[in-house]
Amino acid sequence: MNTYASLKTPQQIYYGRGSFEKMGDLVNVTGTKVLLISDKTMEQLGYVEESIQQLEEKDLTYAIYLGVDSEPNDNYVREALAVYEESDCDVIVSIGGGSCIDTAKAVAVLATNGGDISDYRNNYKIAIHKPTAHIAIPTTAGTGSEATDVTVITNVVNKEKMMIKQLGFLPNVAIVDPLLTLSAPKKVTAATGIDALSHAIEAYISKLAHPMTDMLALSAIKRIANNLLTVYEHGNHIKAREQLSLGSLQAGMAFGNASVCLVHGLSRPIGALFDVPHGFSNAMLLPAVLEFSKDACIERLADVGRIFTNKTLSDEEAADFAVSSIKQLCAKLHIPNLKEWGIDEETFERNVPKMAEDALRSGSPANNPRVPTIDEIKELYITCFHYKFE
């Protein structure tokens, strides 16, 4: 057993209202030609134009890739890399949700290390050369991707989400401006918020947790638990948006170092096969997985439960309260189960064996306090299909 731990974070993190305005200055001291990776929604909201204005004010040239229109996949990575190479770029800026940031992470590594992103799966290929400088700017409070060395890219041929974790995928700079999250609609706010809560809770109960990640995870859980419903019901509540953005950032730093567990292991195959956005698939799974894991992490889950109440509770009672509070929060956020999402039950059950195998192969379930067998994973998938949040 190691007696030491490590904490990996971006070289610079800018947080707070108006921090987005630092982007042009940061690019100016980093490179000369930018590849801006974003999507059509960000273009419609004006964030792409605002980014361009900052670059032009510094007389910087740029190329743009706006092809990310779903969960990130290897085709987006290849297309964006082609734009990067054709335009002789030397710095990358990503602005948007986790899909844009994860795509940019992959491009930053491939630009200097070569190959296809699938080559890096399970660390078959290691990024040994310094990646292209990457400035990540999230517009949702959820994925925490701006602060992690993880990218999750779907292989479109075999319908598998590849979780790739190497230091080379860590952005150089994260800019977390809560003003950019004001445009997030209610459904996105709910899904990404529960995604961030999942990150924080899984980082706290992970077998790889350590004191530094514990500090970040508990702070994130508190900020998200106390502000997510407020933001969902009052989207322009800027103080709550600030707390949620900070919670998401802290959750990202926590799970980027302590890793995620069973929720994420089960979630990725659902997203790959049924096109369920990552935040929603995590939300659909979180309460049931915590019920499954509870007896193996009573004390830690009790710490989570006490964030949701001021009452004096035993560890057993507080752990139960954590699960029930998260179920109630999901209900208030109108999180659907898999059946309500519209997935055909027969098709889902037919794919359960493949999903279970893919979940185990990802490695994340091994970090869970209670490590499931493949049969237990299959049972959890069936349970979650009809799960009731109440």
C-alpha positions as CSV (number, residue, x, y, z in Angstrom):
1,M,0.0,0.0,0.0
2,N,1.3,3.4,-1.0
3,T,2.0,5.9,1.9
4,Y,1.8,8.9,-0.5
5,A,-0.6,10.4,-2.9
6,S,-0.6,12.9,-5.7
7,L,-2.8,15.8,-6.8
8,K,-2.8,16.8,-10.5
9,T,-4.5,20.0,-11.6
10,P,-4.2,22.4,-14.5
11,Q,-1.2,24.7,-14.3
12,Q,-3.6,27.7,-13.9
13,I,-7.2,28.0,-12.9
14,Y,-9.2,31.2,-13.3
15,Y,-12.5,31.2,-11.5
16,G,-15.3,33.8,-11.0
17,R,-17.5,36.3,-12.8
18,G,-15.8,37.8,-15.8
19,S,-12.8,35.3,-15.8
20,F,-13.7,34.4,-19.4
21,E,-12.3,37.9,-20.4
22,K,-8.8,36.5,-19.6
23,M,-8.9,34.1,-22.5
24,G,-7.4,36.4,-25.1
25,D,-4.5,37.4,-22.8
26,L,-3.8,33.8,-22.0
27,V,-3.7,32.7,-25.6
28,N,-1.5,35.7,-26.5
29,V,1.3,34.4,-24.2
30,T,0.8,30.7,-25.2
31,G,0.7,30.5,-29.0
32,T,0.1,32.3,-32.3
33,K,-2.7,30.5,-34.1
34,V,-5.7,29.0,-32.2
35,L,-8.0,26.1,-33.0
36,L,-11.3,27.0,-31.3
37,I,-13.3,23.9,-30.6
38,S,-17.0,24.4,-29.8
39,D,-20.4,23.6,-31.1
40,K,-23.4,25.2,-32.9
41,T,-25.2,25.9,-29.7
42,M,-22.3,27.9,-28.4
43,E,-22.2,29.8,-31.7
44,Q,-25.9,30.6,-31.4
45,L,-25.5,31.8,-27.8
46,G,-22.7,34.2,-29.0
47,Y,-19.9,32.6,-27.0
48,V,-18.0,31.7,-30.2
49,E,-18.2,35.3,-31.4
50,E,-17.1,36.6,-28.0
51,S,-14.1,34.3,-28.2
52,I,-13.2,35.5,-31.7
53,Q,-13.4,39.1,-30.6
54,Q,-10.9,38.5,-27.8
55,L,-8.5,36.8,-30.2
56,E,-8.8,39.5,-32.8
57,E,-8.2,42.2,-30.2
58,K,-4.8,40.5,-29.7
59,D,-4.2,40.2,-33.4
60,L,-4.3,36.4,-33.2
61,T,-5.3,34.2,-36.1
62,Y,-7.6,31.3,-35.6
63,A,-9.4,28.3,-37.1
64,I,-12.7,27.0,-35.9
65,Y,-14.2,23.5,-35.5
66,L,-17.9,23.5,-34.5
67,G,-18.7,19.9,-35.4
68,V,-19.3,18.6,-31.8
69,D,-23.1,18.0,-31.7
70,S,-23.4,15.1,-29.3
71,E,-21.4,13.0,-26.8
72,P,-17.8,13.2,-28.1
73,N,-16.7,10.5,-30.5
74,D,-13.7,9.5,-32.5
75,N,-15.0,11.0,-35.7
76,Y,-15.2,14.5,-34.1
77,V,-11.6,14.0,-32.9
78,R,-10.4,13.1,-36.4
79,E,-12.2,16.1,-38.0
80,A,-11.0,18.6,-35.5
81,L,-7.4,17.3,-35.7
82,A,-7.6,17.7,-39.5
83,V,-8.6,21.3,-39.1
84,Y,-5.7,21.8,-36.6
85,E,-3.1,20.3,-38.9
86,E,-4.4,22.1,-42.1
87,S,-4.4,25.4,-40.3
88,D,-0.9,25.0,-38.6
89,C,-2.4,25.8,-35.2
90,D,-0.3,25.7,-32.0
91,V,-2.8,26.3,-29.3
92,I,-6.3,25.0,-28.6
93,V,-9.2,26.7,-26.9
94,S,-12.3,24.7,-26.1
95,I,-15.6,26.4,-25.0
96,G,-18.8,24.5,-24.2
97,G,-19.8,21.5,-22.3
98,G,-17.8,18.4,-21.6
99,S,-18.1,17.1,-25.1
100,C,-16.2,20.1,-26.6
101,I,-13.6,19.9,-23.9
102,D,-13.0,16.2,-24.1
103,T,-12.7,16.4,-27.9
104,A,-10.2,19.2,-27.5
105,K,-8.2,17.1,-25.0
106,A,-7.9,14.3,-27.5
107,V,-6.8,16.7,-30.3
108,A,-4.2,18.3,-28.1
109,V,-2.6,14.9,-27.4
110,L,-2.8,13.5,-31.0
111,A,-1.4,16.7,-32.5
112,T,2.0,16.0,-30.9
113,N,1.9,12.2,-30.3
114,G,0.2,10.9,-33.4
115,G,-2.0,7.9,-33.9
116,D,-5.7,7.5,-33.4
117,I,-7.5,8.2,-30.2
118,S,-8.4,4.5,-29.9
119,D,-4.7,3.7,-29.7
120,Y,-4.6,5.3,-26.3
121,R,-7.4,3.1,-24.8
122,N,-6.3,1.1,-21.8
123,N,-2.9,3.0,-22.1
124,Y,-1.9,0.8,-25.0
125,K,-0.2,4.0,-26.3
126,I,1.2,6.6,-23.9
127,A,1.5,10.3,-24.7
128,I,5.2,10.9,-24.2
129,H,5.5,14.2,-26.0
130,K,4.2,17.4,-24.6
131,P,0.6,18.0,-25.9
132,T,-0.5,21.2,-27.5
133,A,-1.4,23.9,-25.0
134,H,-5.1,23.7,-24.2
135,I,-7.3,26.3,-22.5
136,A,-10.6,24.8,-21.4
137,I,-13.7,27.0,-20.8
138,P,-16.8,25.1,-19.5
139,T,-20.3,26.6,-20.0
140,T,-22.0,24.1,-17.8
141,A,-21.5,23.3,-14.1
142,G,-21.2,19.6,-14.3
143,T,-18.5,17.6,-16.1
144,G,-15.4,19.1,-14.4
145,S,-13.5,18.1,-17.5
146,E,-11.6,21.3,-17.5
147,A,-9.7,20.1,-14.4
148,T,-9.1,16.4,-15.2
149,D,-6.6,14.3,-17.1
150,V,-9.4,12.1,-18.4
151,T,-11.2,12.2,-21.8
152,V,-14.1,10.0,-22.6
153,I,-14.5,9.3,-26.4
154,T,-17.0,7.0,-28.0
155,N,-15.7,4.6,-30.6
156,V,-18.5,4.8,-33.2
157,V,-17.6,1.4,-34.7
158,N,-17.9,-0.8,-31.7
159,K,-20.3,1.5,-29.7
160,E,-18.0,1.7,-26.7
161,K,-17.1,4.8,-24.6
162,M,-13.4,4.8,-24.1
163,M,-12.3,6.3,-20.8
164,I,-8.7,7.4,-21.3
165,K,-6.7,8.8,-18.4
166,Q,-3.2,10.1,-18.9
167,L,-1.5,13.3,-17.7
168,G,-1.2,14.5,-21.3
169,F,-5.0,15.0,-21.4
170,L,-5.0,17.6,-18.6
171,P,-5.7,21.1,-19.9
172,N,-3.0,23.7,-19.2
173,V,-5.5,26.3,-18.2
174,A,-9.1,26.2,-16.9
175,I,-11.4,29.2,-17.0
176,V,-14.5,28.7,-15.0
177,D,-16.8,31.7,-15.4
178,P,-20.2,31.2,-13.8
179,L,-21.7,33.9,-16.1
180,L,-21.3,31.4,-19.0
181,T,-23.6,28.9,-17.2
182,L,-26.6,31.3,-17.1
183,S,-27.6,30.2,-20.6
184,A,-27.9,26.5,-19.6
185,P,-31.5,25.3,-19.9
186,K,-33.2,23.5,-17.0
187,K,-32.7,20.0,-18.3
188,V,-29.0,20.6,-18.9
189,T,-28.6,22.3,-15.4
190,A,-30.2,19.2,-13.8
191,A,-28.2,16.6,-15.7
192,T,-24.8,18.3,-15.4
193,G,-25.5,19.2,-11.7
194,I,-26.2,15.5,-10.8
195,D,-23.2,14.6,-12.9
196,A,-21.0,16.8,-10.7
197,L,-22.6,15.4,-7.6
198,S,-21.8,11.9,-8.8
199,H,-18.2,13.0,-9.4
200,A,-17.9,14.3,-5.9
201,I,-19.6,11.4,-4.1
202,E,-17.7,8.8,-6.1
203,A,-14.4,10.6,-5.4
204,Y,-15.2,10.5,-1.7
205,I,-16.1,6.8,-1.5
206,S,-13.5,5.7,-4.0
207,K,-10.8,3.3,-2.9
208,L,-8.3,5.8,-4.3
209,A,-9.5,8.7,-2.2
210,H,-6.9,10.6,-0.1
211,P,-7.1,13.6,2.2
212,M,-6.6,16.2,-0.5
213,T,-9.4,14.7,-2.7
214,D,-11.6,14.3,0.4
215,M,-11.4,18.0,1.1
216,L,-12.3,18.9,-2.5
217,A,-15.1,16.2,-2.7
218,L,-16.8,17.2,0.6
219,S,-16.7,20.9,-0.3
220,A,-18.2,20.1,-3.8
221,I,-21.0,17.9,-2.3
222,K,-22.0,20.7,0.0
223,R,-22.0,23.4,-2.7
224,I,-23.9,21.3,-5.2
225,A,-26.4,19.9,-2.6
226,N,-27.2,23.4,-1.3
227,N,-27.5,25.1,-4.7
228,L,-28.5,22.8,-7.5
229,L,-32.3,22.9,-6.9
230,T,-32.2,26.7,-6.5
231,V,-30.4,27.0,-9.9
232,Y,-32.8,24.6,-11.5
233,E,-35.8,26.6,-10.3
234,H,-34.2,30.0,-10.7
235,G,-31.8,29.9,-13.6
236,N,-30.6,33.5,-13.2
237,H,-29.7,33.2,-9.5
238,I,-26.1,34.1,-10.1
239,K,-24.9,33.5,-6.5
240,A,-26.2,29.9,-6.7
241,R,-24.7,29.6,-10.1
242,E,-21.3,30.6,-8.7
243,Q,-21.5,28.0,-6.0
244,L,-22.5,25.3,-8.5
245,S,-19.7,26.2,-10.8
246,L,-17.2,26.1,-8.0
247,G,-18.6,22.8,-6.8
248,S,-18.3,21.3,-10.3
249,L,-14.7,22.5,-10.5
250,Q,-13.8,21.0,-7.1
251,A,-15.6,17.7,-8.0
252,G,-13.6,17.6,-11.2
253,M,-10.3,18.0,-9.3
254,A,-11.4,15.4,-6.8
255,F,-12.4,12.6,-9.2
256,G,-9.6,13.5,-11.5
257,N,-7.3,12.3,-8.8
258,A,-9.4,9.8,-6.8
259,S,-11.1,8.4,-9.9
260,V,-14.8,7.5,-10.2
261,C,-16.5,4.2,-9.3
262,L,-19.4,2.1,-10.2
263,V,-21.9,4.8,-11.3
264,H,-19.6,5.9,-14.1
265,G,-18.6,2.3,-15.0
266,L,-22.3,1.5,-15.6
267,S,-23.1,4.9,-17.2
268,R,-20.7,4.9,-20.2
269,P,-22.1,1.8,-21.9
270,I,-25.6,3.3,-21.6
271,G,-24.5,6.4,-23.3
272,A,-22.6,4.6,-26.0
273,L,-25.4,2.2,-27.0
274,F,-28.5,4.4,-26.4
275,D,-27.3,7.9,-26.8
276,V,-28.2,9.0,-23.3
277,P,-26.2,12.1,-22.4
278,H,-23.6,11.4,-19.7
279,G,-25.2,13.5,-17.0
280,F,-28.6,11.9,-17.3
281,S,-27.2,8.4,-17.4
282,N,-25.3,9.1,-14.2
283,A,-28.4,10.6,-12.5
284,M,-30.4,7.5,-13.5
285,L,-27.9,5.2,-11.8
286,L,-26.6,7.2,-8.7
287,P,-29.2,6.3,-6.1
288,A,-29.5,2.6,-6.9
289,V,-25.7,2.2,-7.0
290,L,-25.4,4.0,-3.6
291,E,-27.9,1.6,-2.2
292,F,-25.9,-1.3,-3.5
293,S,-22.6,0.1,-2.1
294,K,-23.9,1.5,1.2
295,D,-22.9,-1.3,3.5
296,A,-19.3,-1.1,2.3
297,C,-19.0,2.6,2.9
298,I,-21.3,3.4,5.8
299,E,-19.0,6.0,7.5
300,R,-18.2,7.9,4.3
301,L,-21.8,7.8,3.0
302,A,-22.9,9.1,6.5
303,D,-20.6,12.1,6.0
304,V,-22.5,12.8,2.8
305,G,-25.9,12.4,4.5
306,R,-25.0,14.9,7.2
307,I,-24.5,17.5,4.5
308,F,-28.2,17.2,3.7
309,T,-29.4,17.6,7.3
310,N,-28.6,19.3,10.7
311,K,-30.1,16.4,12.7
312,T,-28.0,14.2,14.9
313,L,-28.0,10.8,13.2
314,S,-26.1,7.6,13.6
315,D,-23.8,6.5,10.8
316,E,-26.4,4.0,9.6
317,E,-29.2,6.6,9.7
318,A,-27.0,9.3,8.0
319,A,-26.0,6.9,5.2
320,D,-29.7,6.0,4.6
321,F,-30.5,9.7,4.6
322,A,-27.8,10.4,2.0
323,V,-29.5,7.9,-0.4
324,S,-33.0,9.1,0.3
325,S,-32.0,12.8,-0.1
326,I,-30.3,12.1,-3.5
327,K,-33.4,10.2,-4.6
328,Q,-35.6,13.1,-3.6
329,L,-33.3,15.6,-5.3
330,C,-33.5,13.5,-8.6
331,A,-37.3,13.5,-8.3
332,K,-37.4,17.3,-7.9
333,L,-35.1,17.7,-10.9
334,H,-37.4,15.4,-12.9
335,I,-34.8,12.9,-13.7
336,P,-36.3,10.0,-15.7
337,N,-35.5,6.4,-15.4
338,L,-34.3,4.5,-18.4
339,K,-37.8,3.3,-19.3
340,E,-39.1,6.9,-19.1
341,W,-36.2,8.1,-21.3
342,G,-37.8,6.0,-24.1
343,I,-35.4,3.0,-24.3
344,D,-37.0,-0.2,-25.5
345,E,-37.0,-2.7,-22.7
346,E,-36.3,-5.7,-24.8
347,T,-33.5,-4.0,-26.6
348,F,-32.0,-2.9,-23.3
349,E,-32.1,-6.3,-21.8
350,R,-30.6,-7.9,-24.9
351,N,-27.6,-5.5,-24.5
352,V,-27.2,-5.9,-20.7
353,P,-24.4,-8.6,-21.1
354,K,-22.3,-6.4,-23.4
355,M,-22.9,-3.4,-21.2
356,A,-21.8,-5.3,-18.1
357,E,-18.7,-6.5,-19.8
358,D,-17.8,-3.0,-21.0
359,A,-18.5,-1.6,-17.6
360,L,-16.1,-4.0,-15.9
361,R,-13.5,-3.5,-18.6
362,S,-13.5,0.2,-18.0
363,G,-11.8,-0.3,-14.6
364,S,-14.1,2.1,-12.7
365,P,-16.1,-0.5,-10.8
366,A,-12.9,-1.8,-9.2
367,N,-12.6,1.5,-7.4
368,N,-16.0,1.1,-5.8
369,P,-16.2,0.3,-2.0
370,R,-18.2,-2.9,-2.9
371,V,-16.8,-4.3,-6.1
372,P,-19.6,-6.0,-8.1
373,T,-19.5,-9.3,-9.9
374,I,-20.6,-9.3,-13.6
375,D,-24.0,-10.8,-12.5
376,E,-24.5,-8.1,-9.9
377,I,-23.8,-5.5,-12.6
378,K,-26.5,-7.1,-14.8
379,E,-29.0,-7.0,-11.9
380,L,-28.2,-3.3,-11.3
381,Y,-28.9,-2.5,-14.9
382,I,-32.3,-4.2,-14.7
383,T,-33.1,-2.5,-11.4
384,C,-32.2,0.9,-12.8
385,F,-34.4,0.5,-15.9
386,H,-37.6,0.8,-13.7
387,Y,-36.1,2.7,-10.8
388,K,-38.4,5.2,-9.0
389,F,-37.0,8.5,-7.7
390,E,-39.1,9.4,-4.7
